[in-house]
Amino acid sequence: MAIELGLSTFGCIGILEELYRRGALTDLKDAYADLLNQNIRLDPITLNKSLRSFGFTGL
């Protein structure tokens, strides 16, 4: 799917970041929270670095 969308980034966090940059995802923090609520494992350090890089507070 990532390749079909023209994304060169792989990994859940990287793909969501790119979709957010392109405007295809309107709320990055909610997207991460949804994944965590579905018991998807995301590295908390990487996740919080990602959020801070876009001006959000951590989860």
Biopython code that builds the backbone (N, CA, C, O; Angstrom):
import numpy as np
from Bio.PDB.StructureBuilder import StructureBuilder

atoms = [
    (1, "MET", "N", (0.826, -1.187, 0.000)),
    (1, "MET", "CA", (0.000, 0.000, 0.000)),
    (1, "MET", "C", (0.872, 1.252, 0.000)),
    (1, "MET", "O", (0.578, 2.206, -0.721)),
    (2, "ALA", "N", (1.936, 1.263, 0.795)),
    (2, "ALA", "CA", (2.799, 2.442, 0.852)),
    (2, "ALA", "C", (3.368, 2.779, -0.518)),
    (2, "ALA", "O", (3.384, 3.940, -0.926)),
    (3, "ILE", "N", (3.829, 1.763, -1.219)),
    (3, "ILE", "CA", (4.405, 1.993, -2.546)),
    (3, "ILE", "C", (3.340, 2.496, -3.511)),
    (3, "ILE", "O", (3.606, 3.386, -4.320)),
    (4, "GLU", "N", (2.146, 1.938, -3.433)),
    (4, "GLU", "CA", (1.051, 2.369, -4.305)),
    (4, "GLU", "C", (0.712, 3.840, -4.099)),
    (4, "GLU", "O", (0.284, 4.521, -5.032)),
    (5, "LEU", "N", (0.905, 4.330, -2.873)),
    (5, "LEU", "CA", (0.627, 5.735, -2.566)),
    (5, "LEU", "C", (1.824, 6.632, -2.846)),
    (5, "LEU", "O", (1.764, 7.843, -2.631)),
    (6, "GLY", "N", (2.904, 6.037, -3.324)),
    (6, "GLY", "CA", (4.089, 6.822, -3.623)),
    (6, "GLY", "C", (4.897, 7.181, -2.392)),
    (6, "GLY", "O", (5.634, 8.166, -2.399)),
    (7, "LEU", "N", (4.765, 6.391, -1.331)),
    (7, "LEU", "CA", (5.495, 6.660, -0.092)),
    (7, "LEU", "C", (6.805, 5.882, -0.093)),
    (7, "LEU", "O", (6.816, 4.685, -0.380)),
    (8, "SER", "N", (7.889, 6.542, 0.218)),
    (8, "SER", "CA", (9.169, 5.859, 0.287)),
    (8, "SER", "C", (9.510, 5.444, 1.711)),
    (8, "SER", "O", (10.508, 4.757, 1.929)),
    (9, "THR", "N", (8.711, 5.842, 2.670)),
    (9, "THR", "CA", (8.933, 5.527, 4.063)),
    (9, "THR", "C", (8.187, 4.247, 4.413)),
    (9, "THR", "O", (7.041, 4.048, 4.011)),
    (10, "PHE", "N", (8.851, 3.391, 5.163)),
    (10, "PHE", "CA", (8.207, 2.171, 5.601)),
    (10, "PHE", "C", (8.111, 2.176, 7.116)),
    (10, "PHE", "O", (8.893, 2.845, 7.792)),
    (11, "GLY", "N", (7.179, 1.449, 7.635)),
    (11, "GLY", "CA", (6.924, 1.417, 9.070)),
    (11, "GLY", "C", (5.682, 2.229, 9.361)),
    (11, "GLY", "O", (5.405, 3.232, 8.703)),
    (12, "CYS", "N", (4.963, 1.795, 10.324)),
    (12, "CYS", "CA", (3.670, 2.397, 10.651)),
    (12, "CYS", "C", (3.787, 3.892, 10.961)),
    (12, "CYS", "O", (3.036, 4.705, 10.423)),
    (13, "ILE", "N", (4.717, 4.238, 11.818)),
    (13, "ILE", "CA", (4.862, 5.645, 12.213)),
    (13, "ILE", "C", (5.299, 6.491, 11.020)),
    (13, "ILE", "O", (4.760, 7.575, 10.800)),
    (14, "GLY", "N", (6.259, 6.011, 10.257)),
    (14, "GLY", "CA", (6.741, 6.766, 9.096)),
    (14, "GLY", "C", (5.664, 6.986, 8.053)),
    (14, "GLY", "O", (5.567, 8.066, 7.471)),
    (15, "ILE", "N", (4.861, 5.971, 7.814)),
    (15, "ILE", "CA", (3.782, 6.104, 6.836)),
    (15, "ILE", "C", (2.740, 7.105, 7.327)),
    (15, "ILE", "O", (2.281, 7.945, 6.552)),
    (16, "LEU", "N", (2.362, 7.028, 8.596)),
    (16, "LEU", "CA", (1.380, 7.977, 9.129)),
    (16, "LEU", "C", (1.920, 9.400, 9.125)),
    (16, "LEU", "O", (1.174, 10.343, 8.859)),
    (17, "GLU", "N", (3.205, 9.567, 9.415)),
    (17, "GLU", "CA", (3.809, 10.902, 9.343)),
    (17, "GLU", "C", (3.702, 11.470, 7.935)),
    (17, "GLU", "O", (3.339, 12.632, 7.754)),
    (18, "GLU", "N", (4.016, 10.655, 6.947)),
    (18, "GLU", "CA", (3.981, 11.127, 5.558)),
    (18, "GLU", "C", (2.551, 11.453, 5.124)),
    (18, "GLU", "O", (2.325, 12.446, 4.433)),
    (19, "LEU", "N", (1.604, 10.639, 5.518)),
    (19, "LEU", "CA", (0.202, 10.928, 5.194)),
    (19, "LEU", "C", (-0.246, 12.229, 5.850)),
    (19, "LEU", "O", (-1.005, 12.995, 5.255)),
    (20, "TYR", "N", (0.213, 12.481, 7.063)),
    (20, "TYR", "CA", (-0.112, 13.733, 7.753)),
    (20, "TYR", "C", (0.508, 14.922, 7.010)),
    (20, "TYR", "O", (-0.144, 15.949, 6.822)),
    (21, "ARG", "N", (1.763, 14.779, 6.590)),
    (21, "ARG", "CA", (2.429, 15.853, 5.833)),
    (21, "ARG", "C", (1.680, 16.178, 4.540)),
    (21, "ARG", "O", (1.597, 17.339, 4.140)),
    (22, "ARG", "N", (1.145, 15.160, 3.898)),
    (22, "ARG", "CA", (0.441, 15.336, 2.625)),
    (22, "ARG", "C", (-1.009, 15.778, 2.802)),
    (22, "ARG", "O", (-1.694, 16.067, 1.821)),
    (23, "GLY", "N", (-1.474, 15.832, 4.035)),
    (23, "GLY", "CA", (-2.833, 16.264, 4.293)),
    (23, "GLY", "C", (-3.872, 15.167, 4.176)),
    (23, "GLY", "O", (-5.070, 15.432, 4.274)),
    (24, "ALA", "N", (-3.423, 13.932, 3.968)),
    (24, "ALA", "CA", (-4.352, 12.807, 3.856)),
    (24, "ALA", "C", (-4.801, 12.307, 5.233)),
    (24, "ALA", "O", (-5.761, 11.544, 5.342)),
    (25, "LEU", "N", (-4.112, 12.735, 6.256)),
    (25, "LEU", "CA", (-4.438, 12.387, 7.639)),
    (25, "LEU", "C", (-4.533, 13.696, 8.402)),
    (25, "LEU", "O", (-3.569, 14.461, 8.440)),
    (26, "THR", "N", (-5.677, 13.964, 9.007)),
    (26, "THR", "CA", (-5.873, 15.273, 9.635)),
    (26, "THR", "C", (-5.445, 15.337, 11.092)),
    (26, "THR", "O", (-5.161, 16.426, 11.592)),
    (27, "ASP", "N", (-5.389, 14.215, 11.784)),
    (27, "ASP", "CA", (-4.994, 14.238, 13.194)),
    (27, "ASP", "C", (-4.061, 13.074, 13.496)),
    (27, "ASP", "O", (-4.499, 11.947, 13.724)),
    (28, "LEU", "N", (-2.781, 13.368, 13.494)),
    (28, "LEU", "CA", (-1.755, 12.351, 13.713)),
    (28, "LEU", "C", (-1.847, 11.761, 15.113)),
    (28, "LEU", "O", (-1.728, 10.548, 15.289)),
    (29, "LYS", "N", (-2.057, 12.604, 16.093)),
    (29, "LYS", "CA", (-2.115, 12.125, 17.478)),
    (29, "LYS", "C", (-3.281, 11.154, 17.668)),
    (29, "LYS", "O", (-3.125, 10.123, 18.322)),
    (30, "ASP", "N", (-4.427, 11.468, 17.113)),
    (30, "ASP", "CA", (-5.570, 10.558, 17.207)),
    (30, "ASP", "C", (-5.305, 9.245, 16.480)),
    (30, "ASP", "O", (-5.730, 8.183, 16.935)),
    (31, "ALA", "N", (-4.606, 9.316, 15.353)),
    (31, "ALA", "CA", (-4.278, 8.091, 14.613)),
    (31, "ALA", "C", (-3.400, 7.179, 15.458)),
    (31, "ALA", "O", (-3.619, 5.968, 15.501)),
    (32, "TYR", "N", (-2.406, 7.756, 16.128)),
    (32, "TYR", "CA", (-1.546, 6.954, 17.013)),
    (32, "TYR", "C", (-2.351, 6.384, 18.178)),
    (32, "TYR", "O", (-2.208, 5.213, 18.531)),
    (33, "ALA", "N", (-3.191, 7.217, 18.766)),
    (33, "ALA", "CA", (-4.011, 6.752, 19.902)),
    (33, "ALA", "C", (-4.932, 5.617, 19.470)),
    (33, "ALA", "O", (-5.118, 4.655, 20.216)),
    (34, "ASP", "N", (-5.510, 5.717, 18.278)),
    (34, "ASP", "CA", (-6.373, 4.639, 17.773)),
    (34, "ASP", "C", (-5.607, 3.328, 17.643)),
    (34, "ASP", "O", (-6.110, 2.267, 18.012)),
    (35, "LEU", "N", (-4.393, 3.407, 17.118)),
    (35, "LEU", "CA", (-3.587, 2.190, 16.987)),
    (35, "LEU", "C", (-3.268, 1.592, 18.355)),
    (35, "LEU", "O", (-3.366, 0.380, 18.545)),
    (36, "LEU", "N", (-2.889, 2.438, 19.299)),
    (36, "LEU", "CA", (-2.584, 1.949, 20.646)),
    (36, "LEU", "C", (-3.813, 1.325, 21.301)),
    (36, "LEU", "O", (-3.702, 0.319, 22.001)),
    (37, "ASN", "N", (-4.978, 1.919, 21.075)),
    (37, "ASN", "CA", (-6.223, 1.375, 21.638)),
    (37, "ASN", "C", (-6.585, 0.028, 21.033)),
    (37, "ASN", "O", (-7.341, -0.739, 21.630)),
    (38, "GLN", "N", (-6.048, -0.265, 19.847)),
    (38, "GLN", "CA", (-6.281, -1.560, 19.205)),
    (38, "GLN", "C", (-5.155, -2.547, 19.521)),
    (38, "GLN", "O", (-5.024, -3.588, 18.877)),
    (39, "ASN", "N", (-4.345, -2.196, 20.528)),
    (39, "ASN", "CA", (-3.218, -3.024, 20.983)),
    (39, "ASN", "C", (-2.134, -3.216, 19.928)),
    (39, "ASN", "O", (-1.434, -4.228, 19.927)),
    (40, "ILE", "N", (-1.998, -2.236, 19.024)),
    (40, "ILE", "CA", (-0.887, -2.232, 18.078)),
    (40, "ILE", "C", (0.329, -1.714, 18.836)),
    (40, "ILE", "O", (0.265, -0.670, 19.484)),
    (41, "ARG", "N", (1.413, -2.431, 18.754)),
    (41, "ARG", "CA", (2.621, -2.033, 19.489)),
    (41, "ARG", "C", (3.412, -1.000, 18.700)),
    (41, "ARG", "O", (3.814, -1.238, 17.561)),
    (42, "LEU", "N", (3.624, 0.140, 19.321)),
    (42, "LEU", "CA", (4.434, 1.208, 18.754)),
    (42, "LEU", "C", (5.487, 1.580, 19.786)),
    (42, "LEU", "O", (5.185, 1.675, 20.975)),
    (43, "ASP", "N", (6.718, 1.790, 19.341)),
    (43, "ASP", "CA", (7.776, 2.188, 20.257)),
    (43, "ASP", "C", (7.431, 3.551, 20.847)),
    (43, "ASP", "O", (7.301, 4.526, 20.106)),
    (44, "PRO", "N", (7.281, 3.636, 22.170)),
    (44, "PRO", "CA", (6.854, 4.906, 22.772)),
    (44, "PRO", "C", (7.836, 6.054, 22.556)),
    (44, "PRO", "O", (7.416, 7.206, 22.436)),
    (45, "ILE", "N", (9.110, 5.767, 22.505)),
    (45, "ILE", "CA", (10.093, 6.831, 22.285)),
    (45, "ILE", "C", (9.954, 7.382, 20.867)),
    (45, "ILE", "O", (9.916, 8.597, 20.669)),
    (46, "THR", "N", (9.879, 6.495, 19.891)),
    (46, "THR", "CA", (9.720, 6.919, 18.493)),
    (46, "THR", "C", (8.402, 7.647, 18.298)),
    (46, "THR", "O", (8.348, 8.666, 17.610)),
    (47, "LEU", "N", (7.350, 7.133, 18.896)),
    (47, "LEU", "CA", (6.030, 7.733, 18.783)),
    (47, "LEU", "C", (6.036, 9.164, 19.343)),
    (47, "LEU", "O", (5.532, 10.084, 18.699)),
    (48, "ASN", "N", (6.594, 9.344, 20.519)),
    (48, "ASN", "CA", (6.605, 10.676, 21.131)),
    (48, "ASN", "C", (7.537, 11.639, 20.396)),
    (48, "ASN", "O", (7.251, 12.834, 20.320)),
    (49, "LYS", "N", (8.651, 11.134, 19.852)),
    (49, "LYS", "CA", (9.523, 11.990, 19.029)),
    (49, "LYS", "C", (8.765, 12.456, 17.791)),
    (49, "LYS", "O", (8.863, 13.615, 17.388)),
    (50, "SER", "N", (8.019, 11.551, 17.206)),
    (50, "SER", "CA", (7.225, 11.899, 16.033)),
    (50, "SER", "C", (6.213, 12.985, 16.368)),
    (50, "SER", "O", (6.109, 13.983, 15.656)),
    (51, "LEU", "N", (5.477, 12.794, 17.438)),
    (51, "LEU", "CA", (4.473, 13.785, 17.825)),
    (51, "LEU", "C", (5.102, 15.144, 18.092)),
    (51, "LEU", "O", (4.590, 16.164, 17.630)),
    (52, "ARG", "N", (6.207, 15.172, 18.832)),
    (52, "ARG", "CA", (6.870, 16.448, 19.138)),
    (52, "ARG", "C", (7.373, 17.123, 17.873)),
    (52, "ARG", "O", (7.359, 18.351, 17.783)),
    (53, "SER", "N", (7.826, 16.326, 16.877)),
    (53, "SER", "CA", (8.342, 16.936, 15.651)),
    (53, "SER", "C", (7.253, 17.668, 14.874)),
    (53, "SER", "O", (7.553, 18.525, 14.042)),
    (54, "PHE", "N", (5.989, 17.336, 15.139)),
    (54, "PHE", "CA", (4.869, 18.010, 14.494)),
    (54, "PHE", "C", (4.167, 18.996, 15.425)),
    (54, "PHE", "O", (3.106, 19.524, 15.091)),
    (55, "GLY", "N", (4.759, 19.241, 16.588)),
    (55, "GLY", "CA", (4.208, 20.239, 17.513)),
    (55, "GLY", "C", (3.158, 19.707, 18.471)),
    (55, "GLY", "O", (2.507, 20.490, 19.163)),
    (56, "PHE", "N", (2.979, 18.389, 18.526)),
    (56, "PHE", "CA", (2.024, 17.805, 19.465)),
    (56, "PHE", "C", (2.725, 17.475, 20.774)),
    (56, "PHE", "O", (3.948, 17.347, 20.820)),
    (57, "THR", "N", (1.948, 17.340, 21.826)),
    (57, "THR", "CA", (2.486, 16.807, 23.073)),
    (57, "THR", "C", (2.476, 15.286, 22.966)),
    (57, "THR", "O", (1.758, 14.721, 22.141)),
    (58, "GLY", "N", (3.268, 14.633, 23.795)),
    (58, "GLY", "CA", (3.326, 13.169, 23.756)),
    (58, "GLY", "C", (2.069, 12.543, 24.283)),
    (58, "GLY", "O", (1.215, 13.204, 24.875)),
    (59, "LEU", "N", (1.971, 11.241, 24.055)),
    (59, "LEU", "CA", (0.824, 10.473, 24.558)),
    (59, "LEU", "C", (1.125, 9.965, 25.948)),
    (59, "LEU", "O", (0.290, 9.294, 26.554)),
]
sb = StructureBuilder()
sb.init_structure("model")
sb.init_model(0)
sb.init_chain("A")
sb.init_seg("    ")
for serial, (resi, resn, name, xyz) in enumerate(atoms, 1):
    if name == "N":
        sb.init_residue(resn, " ", resi, " ")
    sb.init_atom(name, np.array(xyz, "f"), 0.0, 1.0, " ", f" {name:<3s}", serial, name[0])
structure = sb.get_structure()
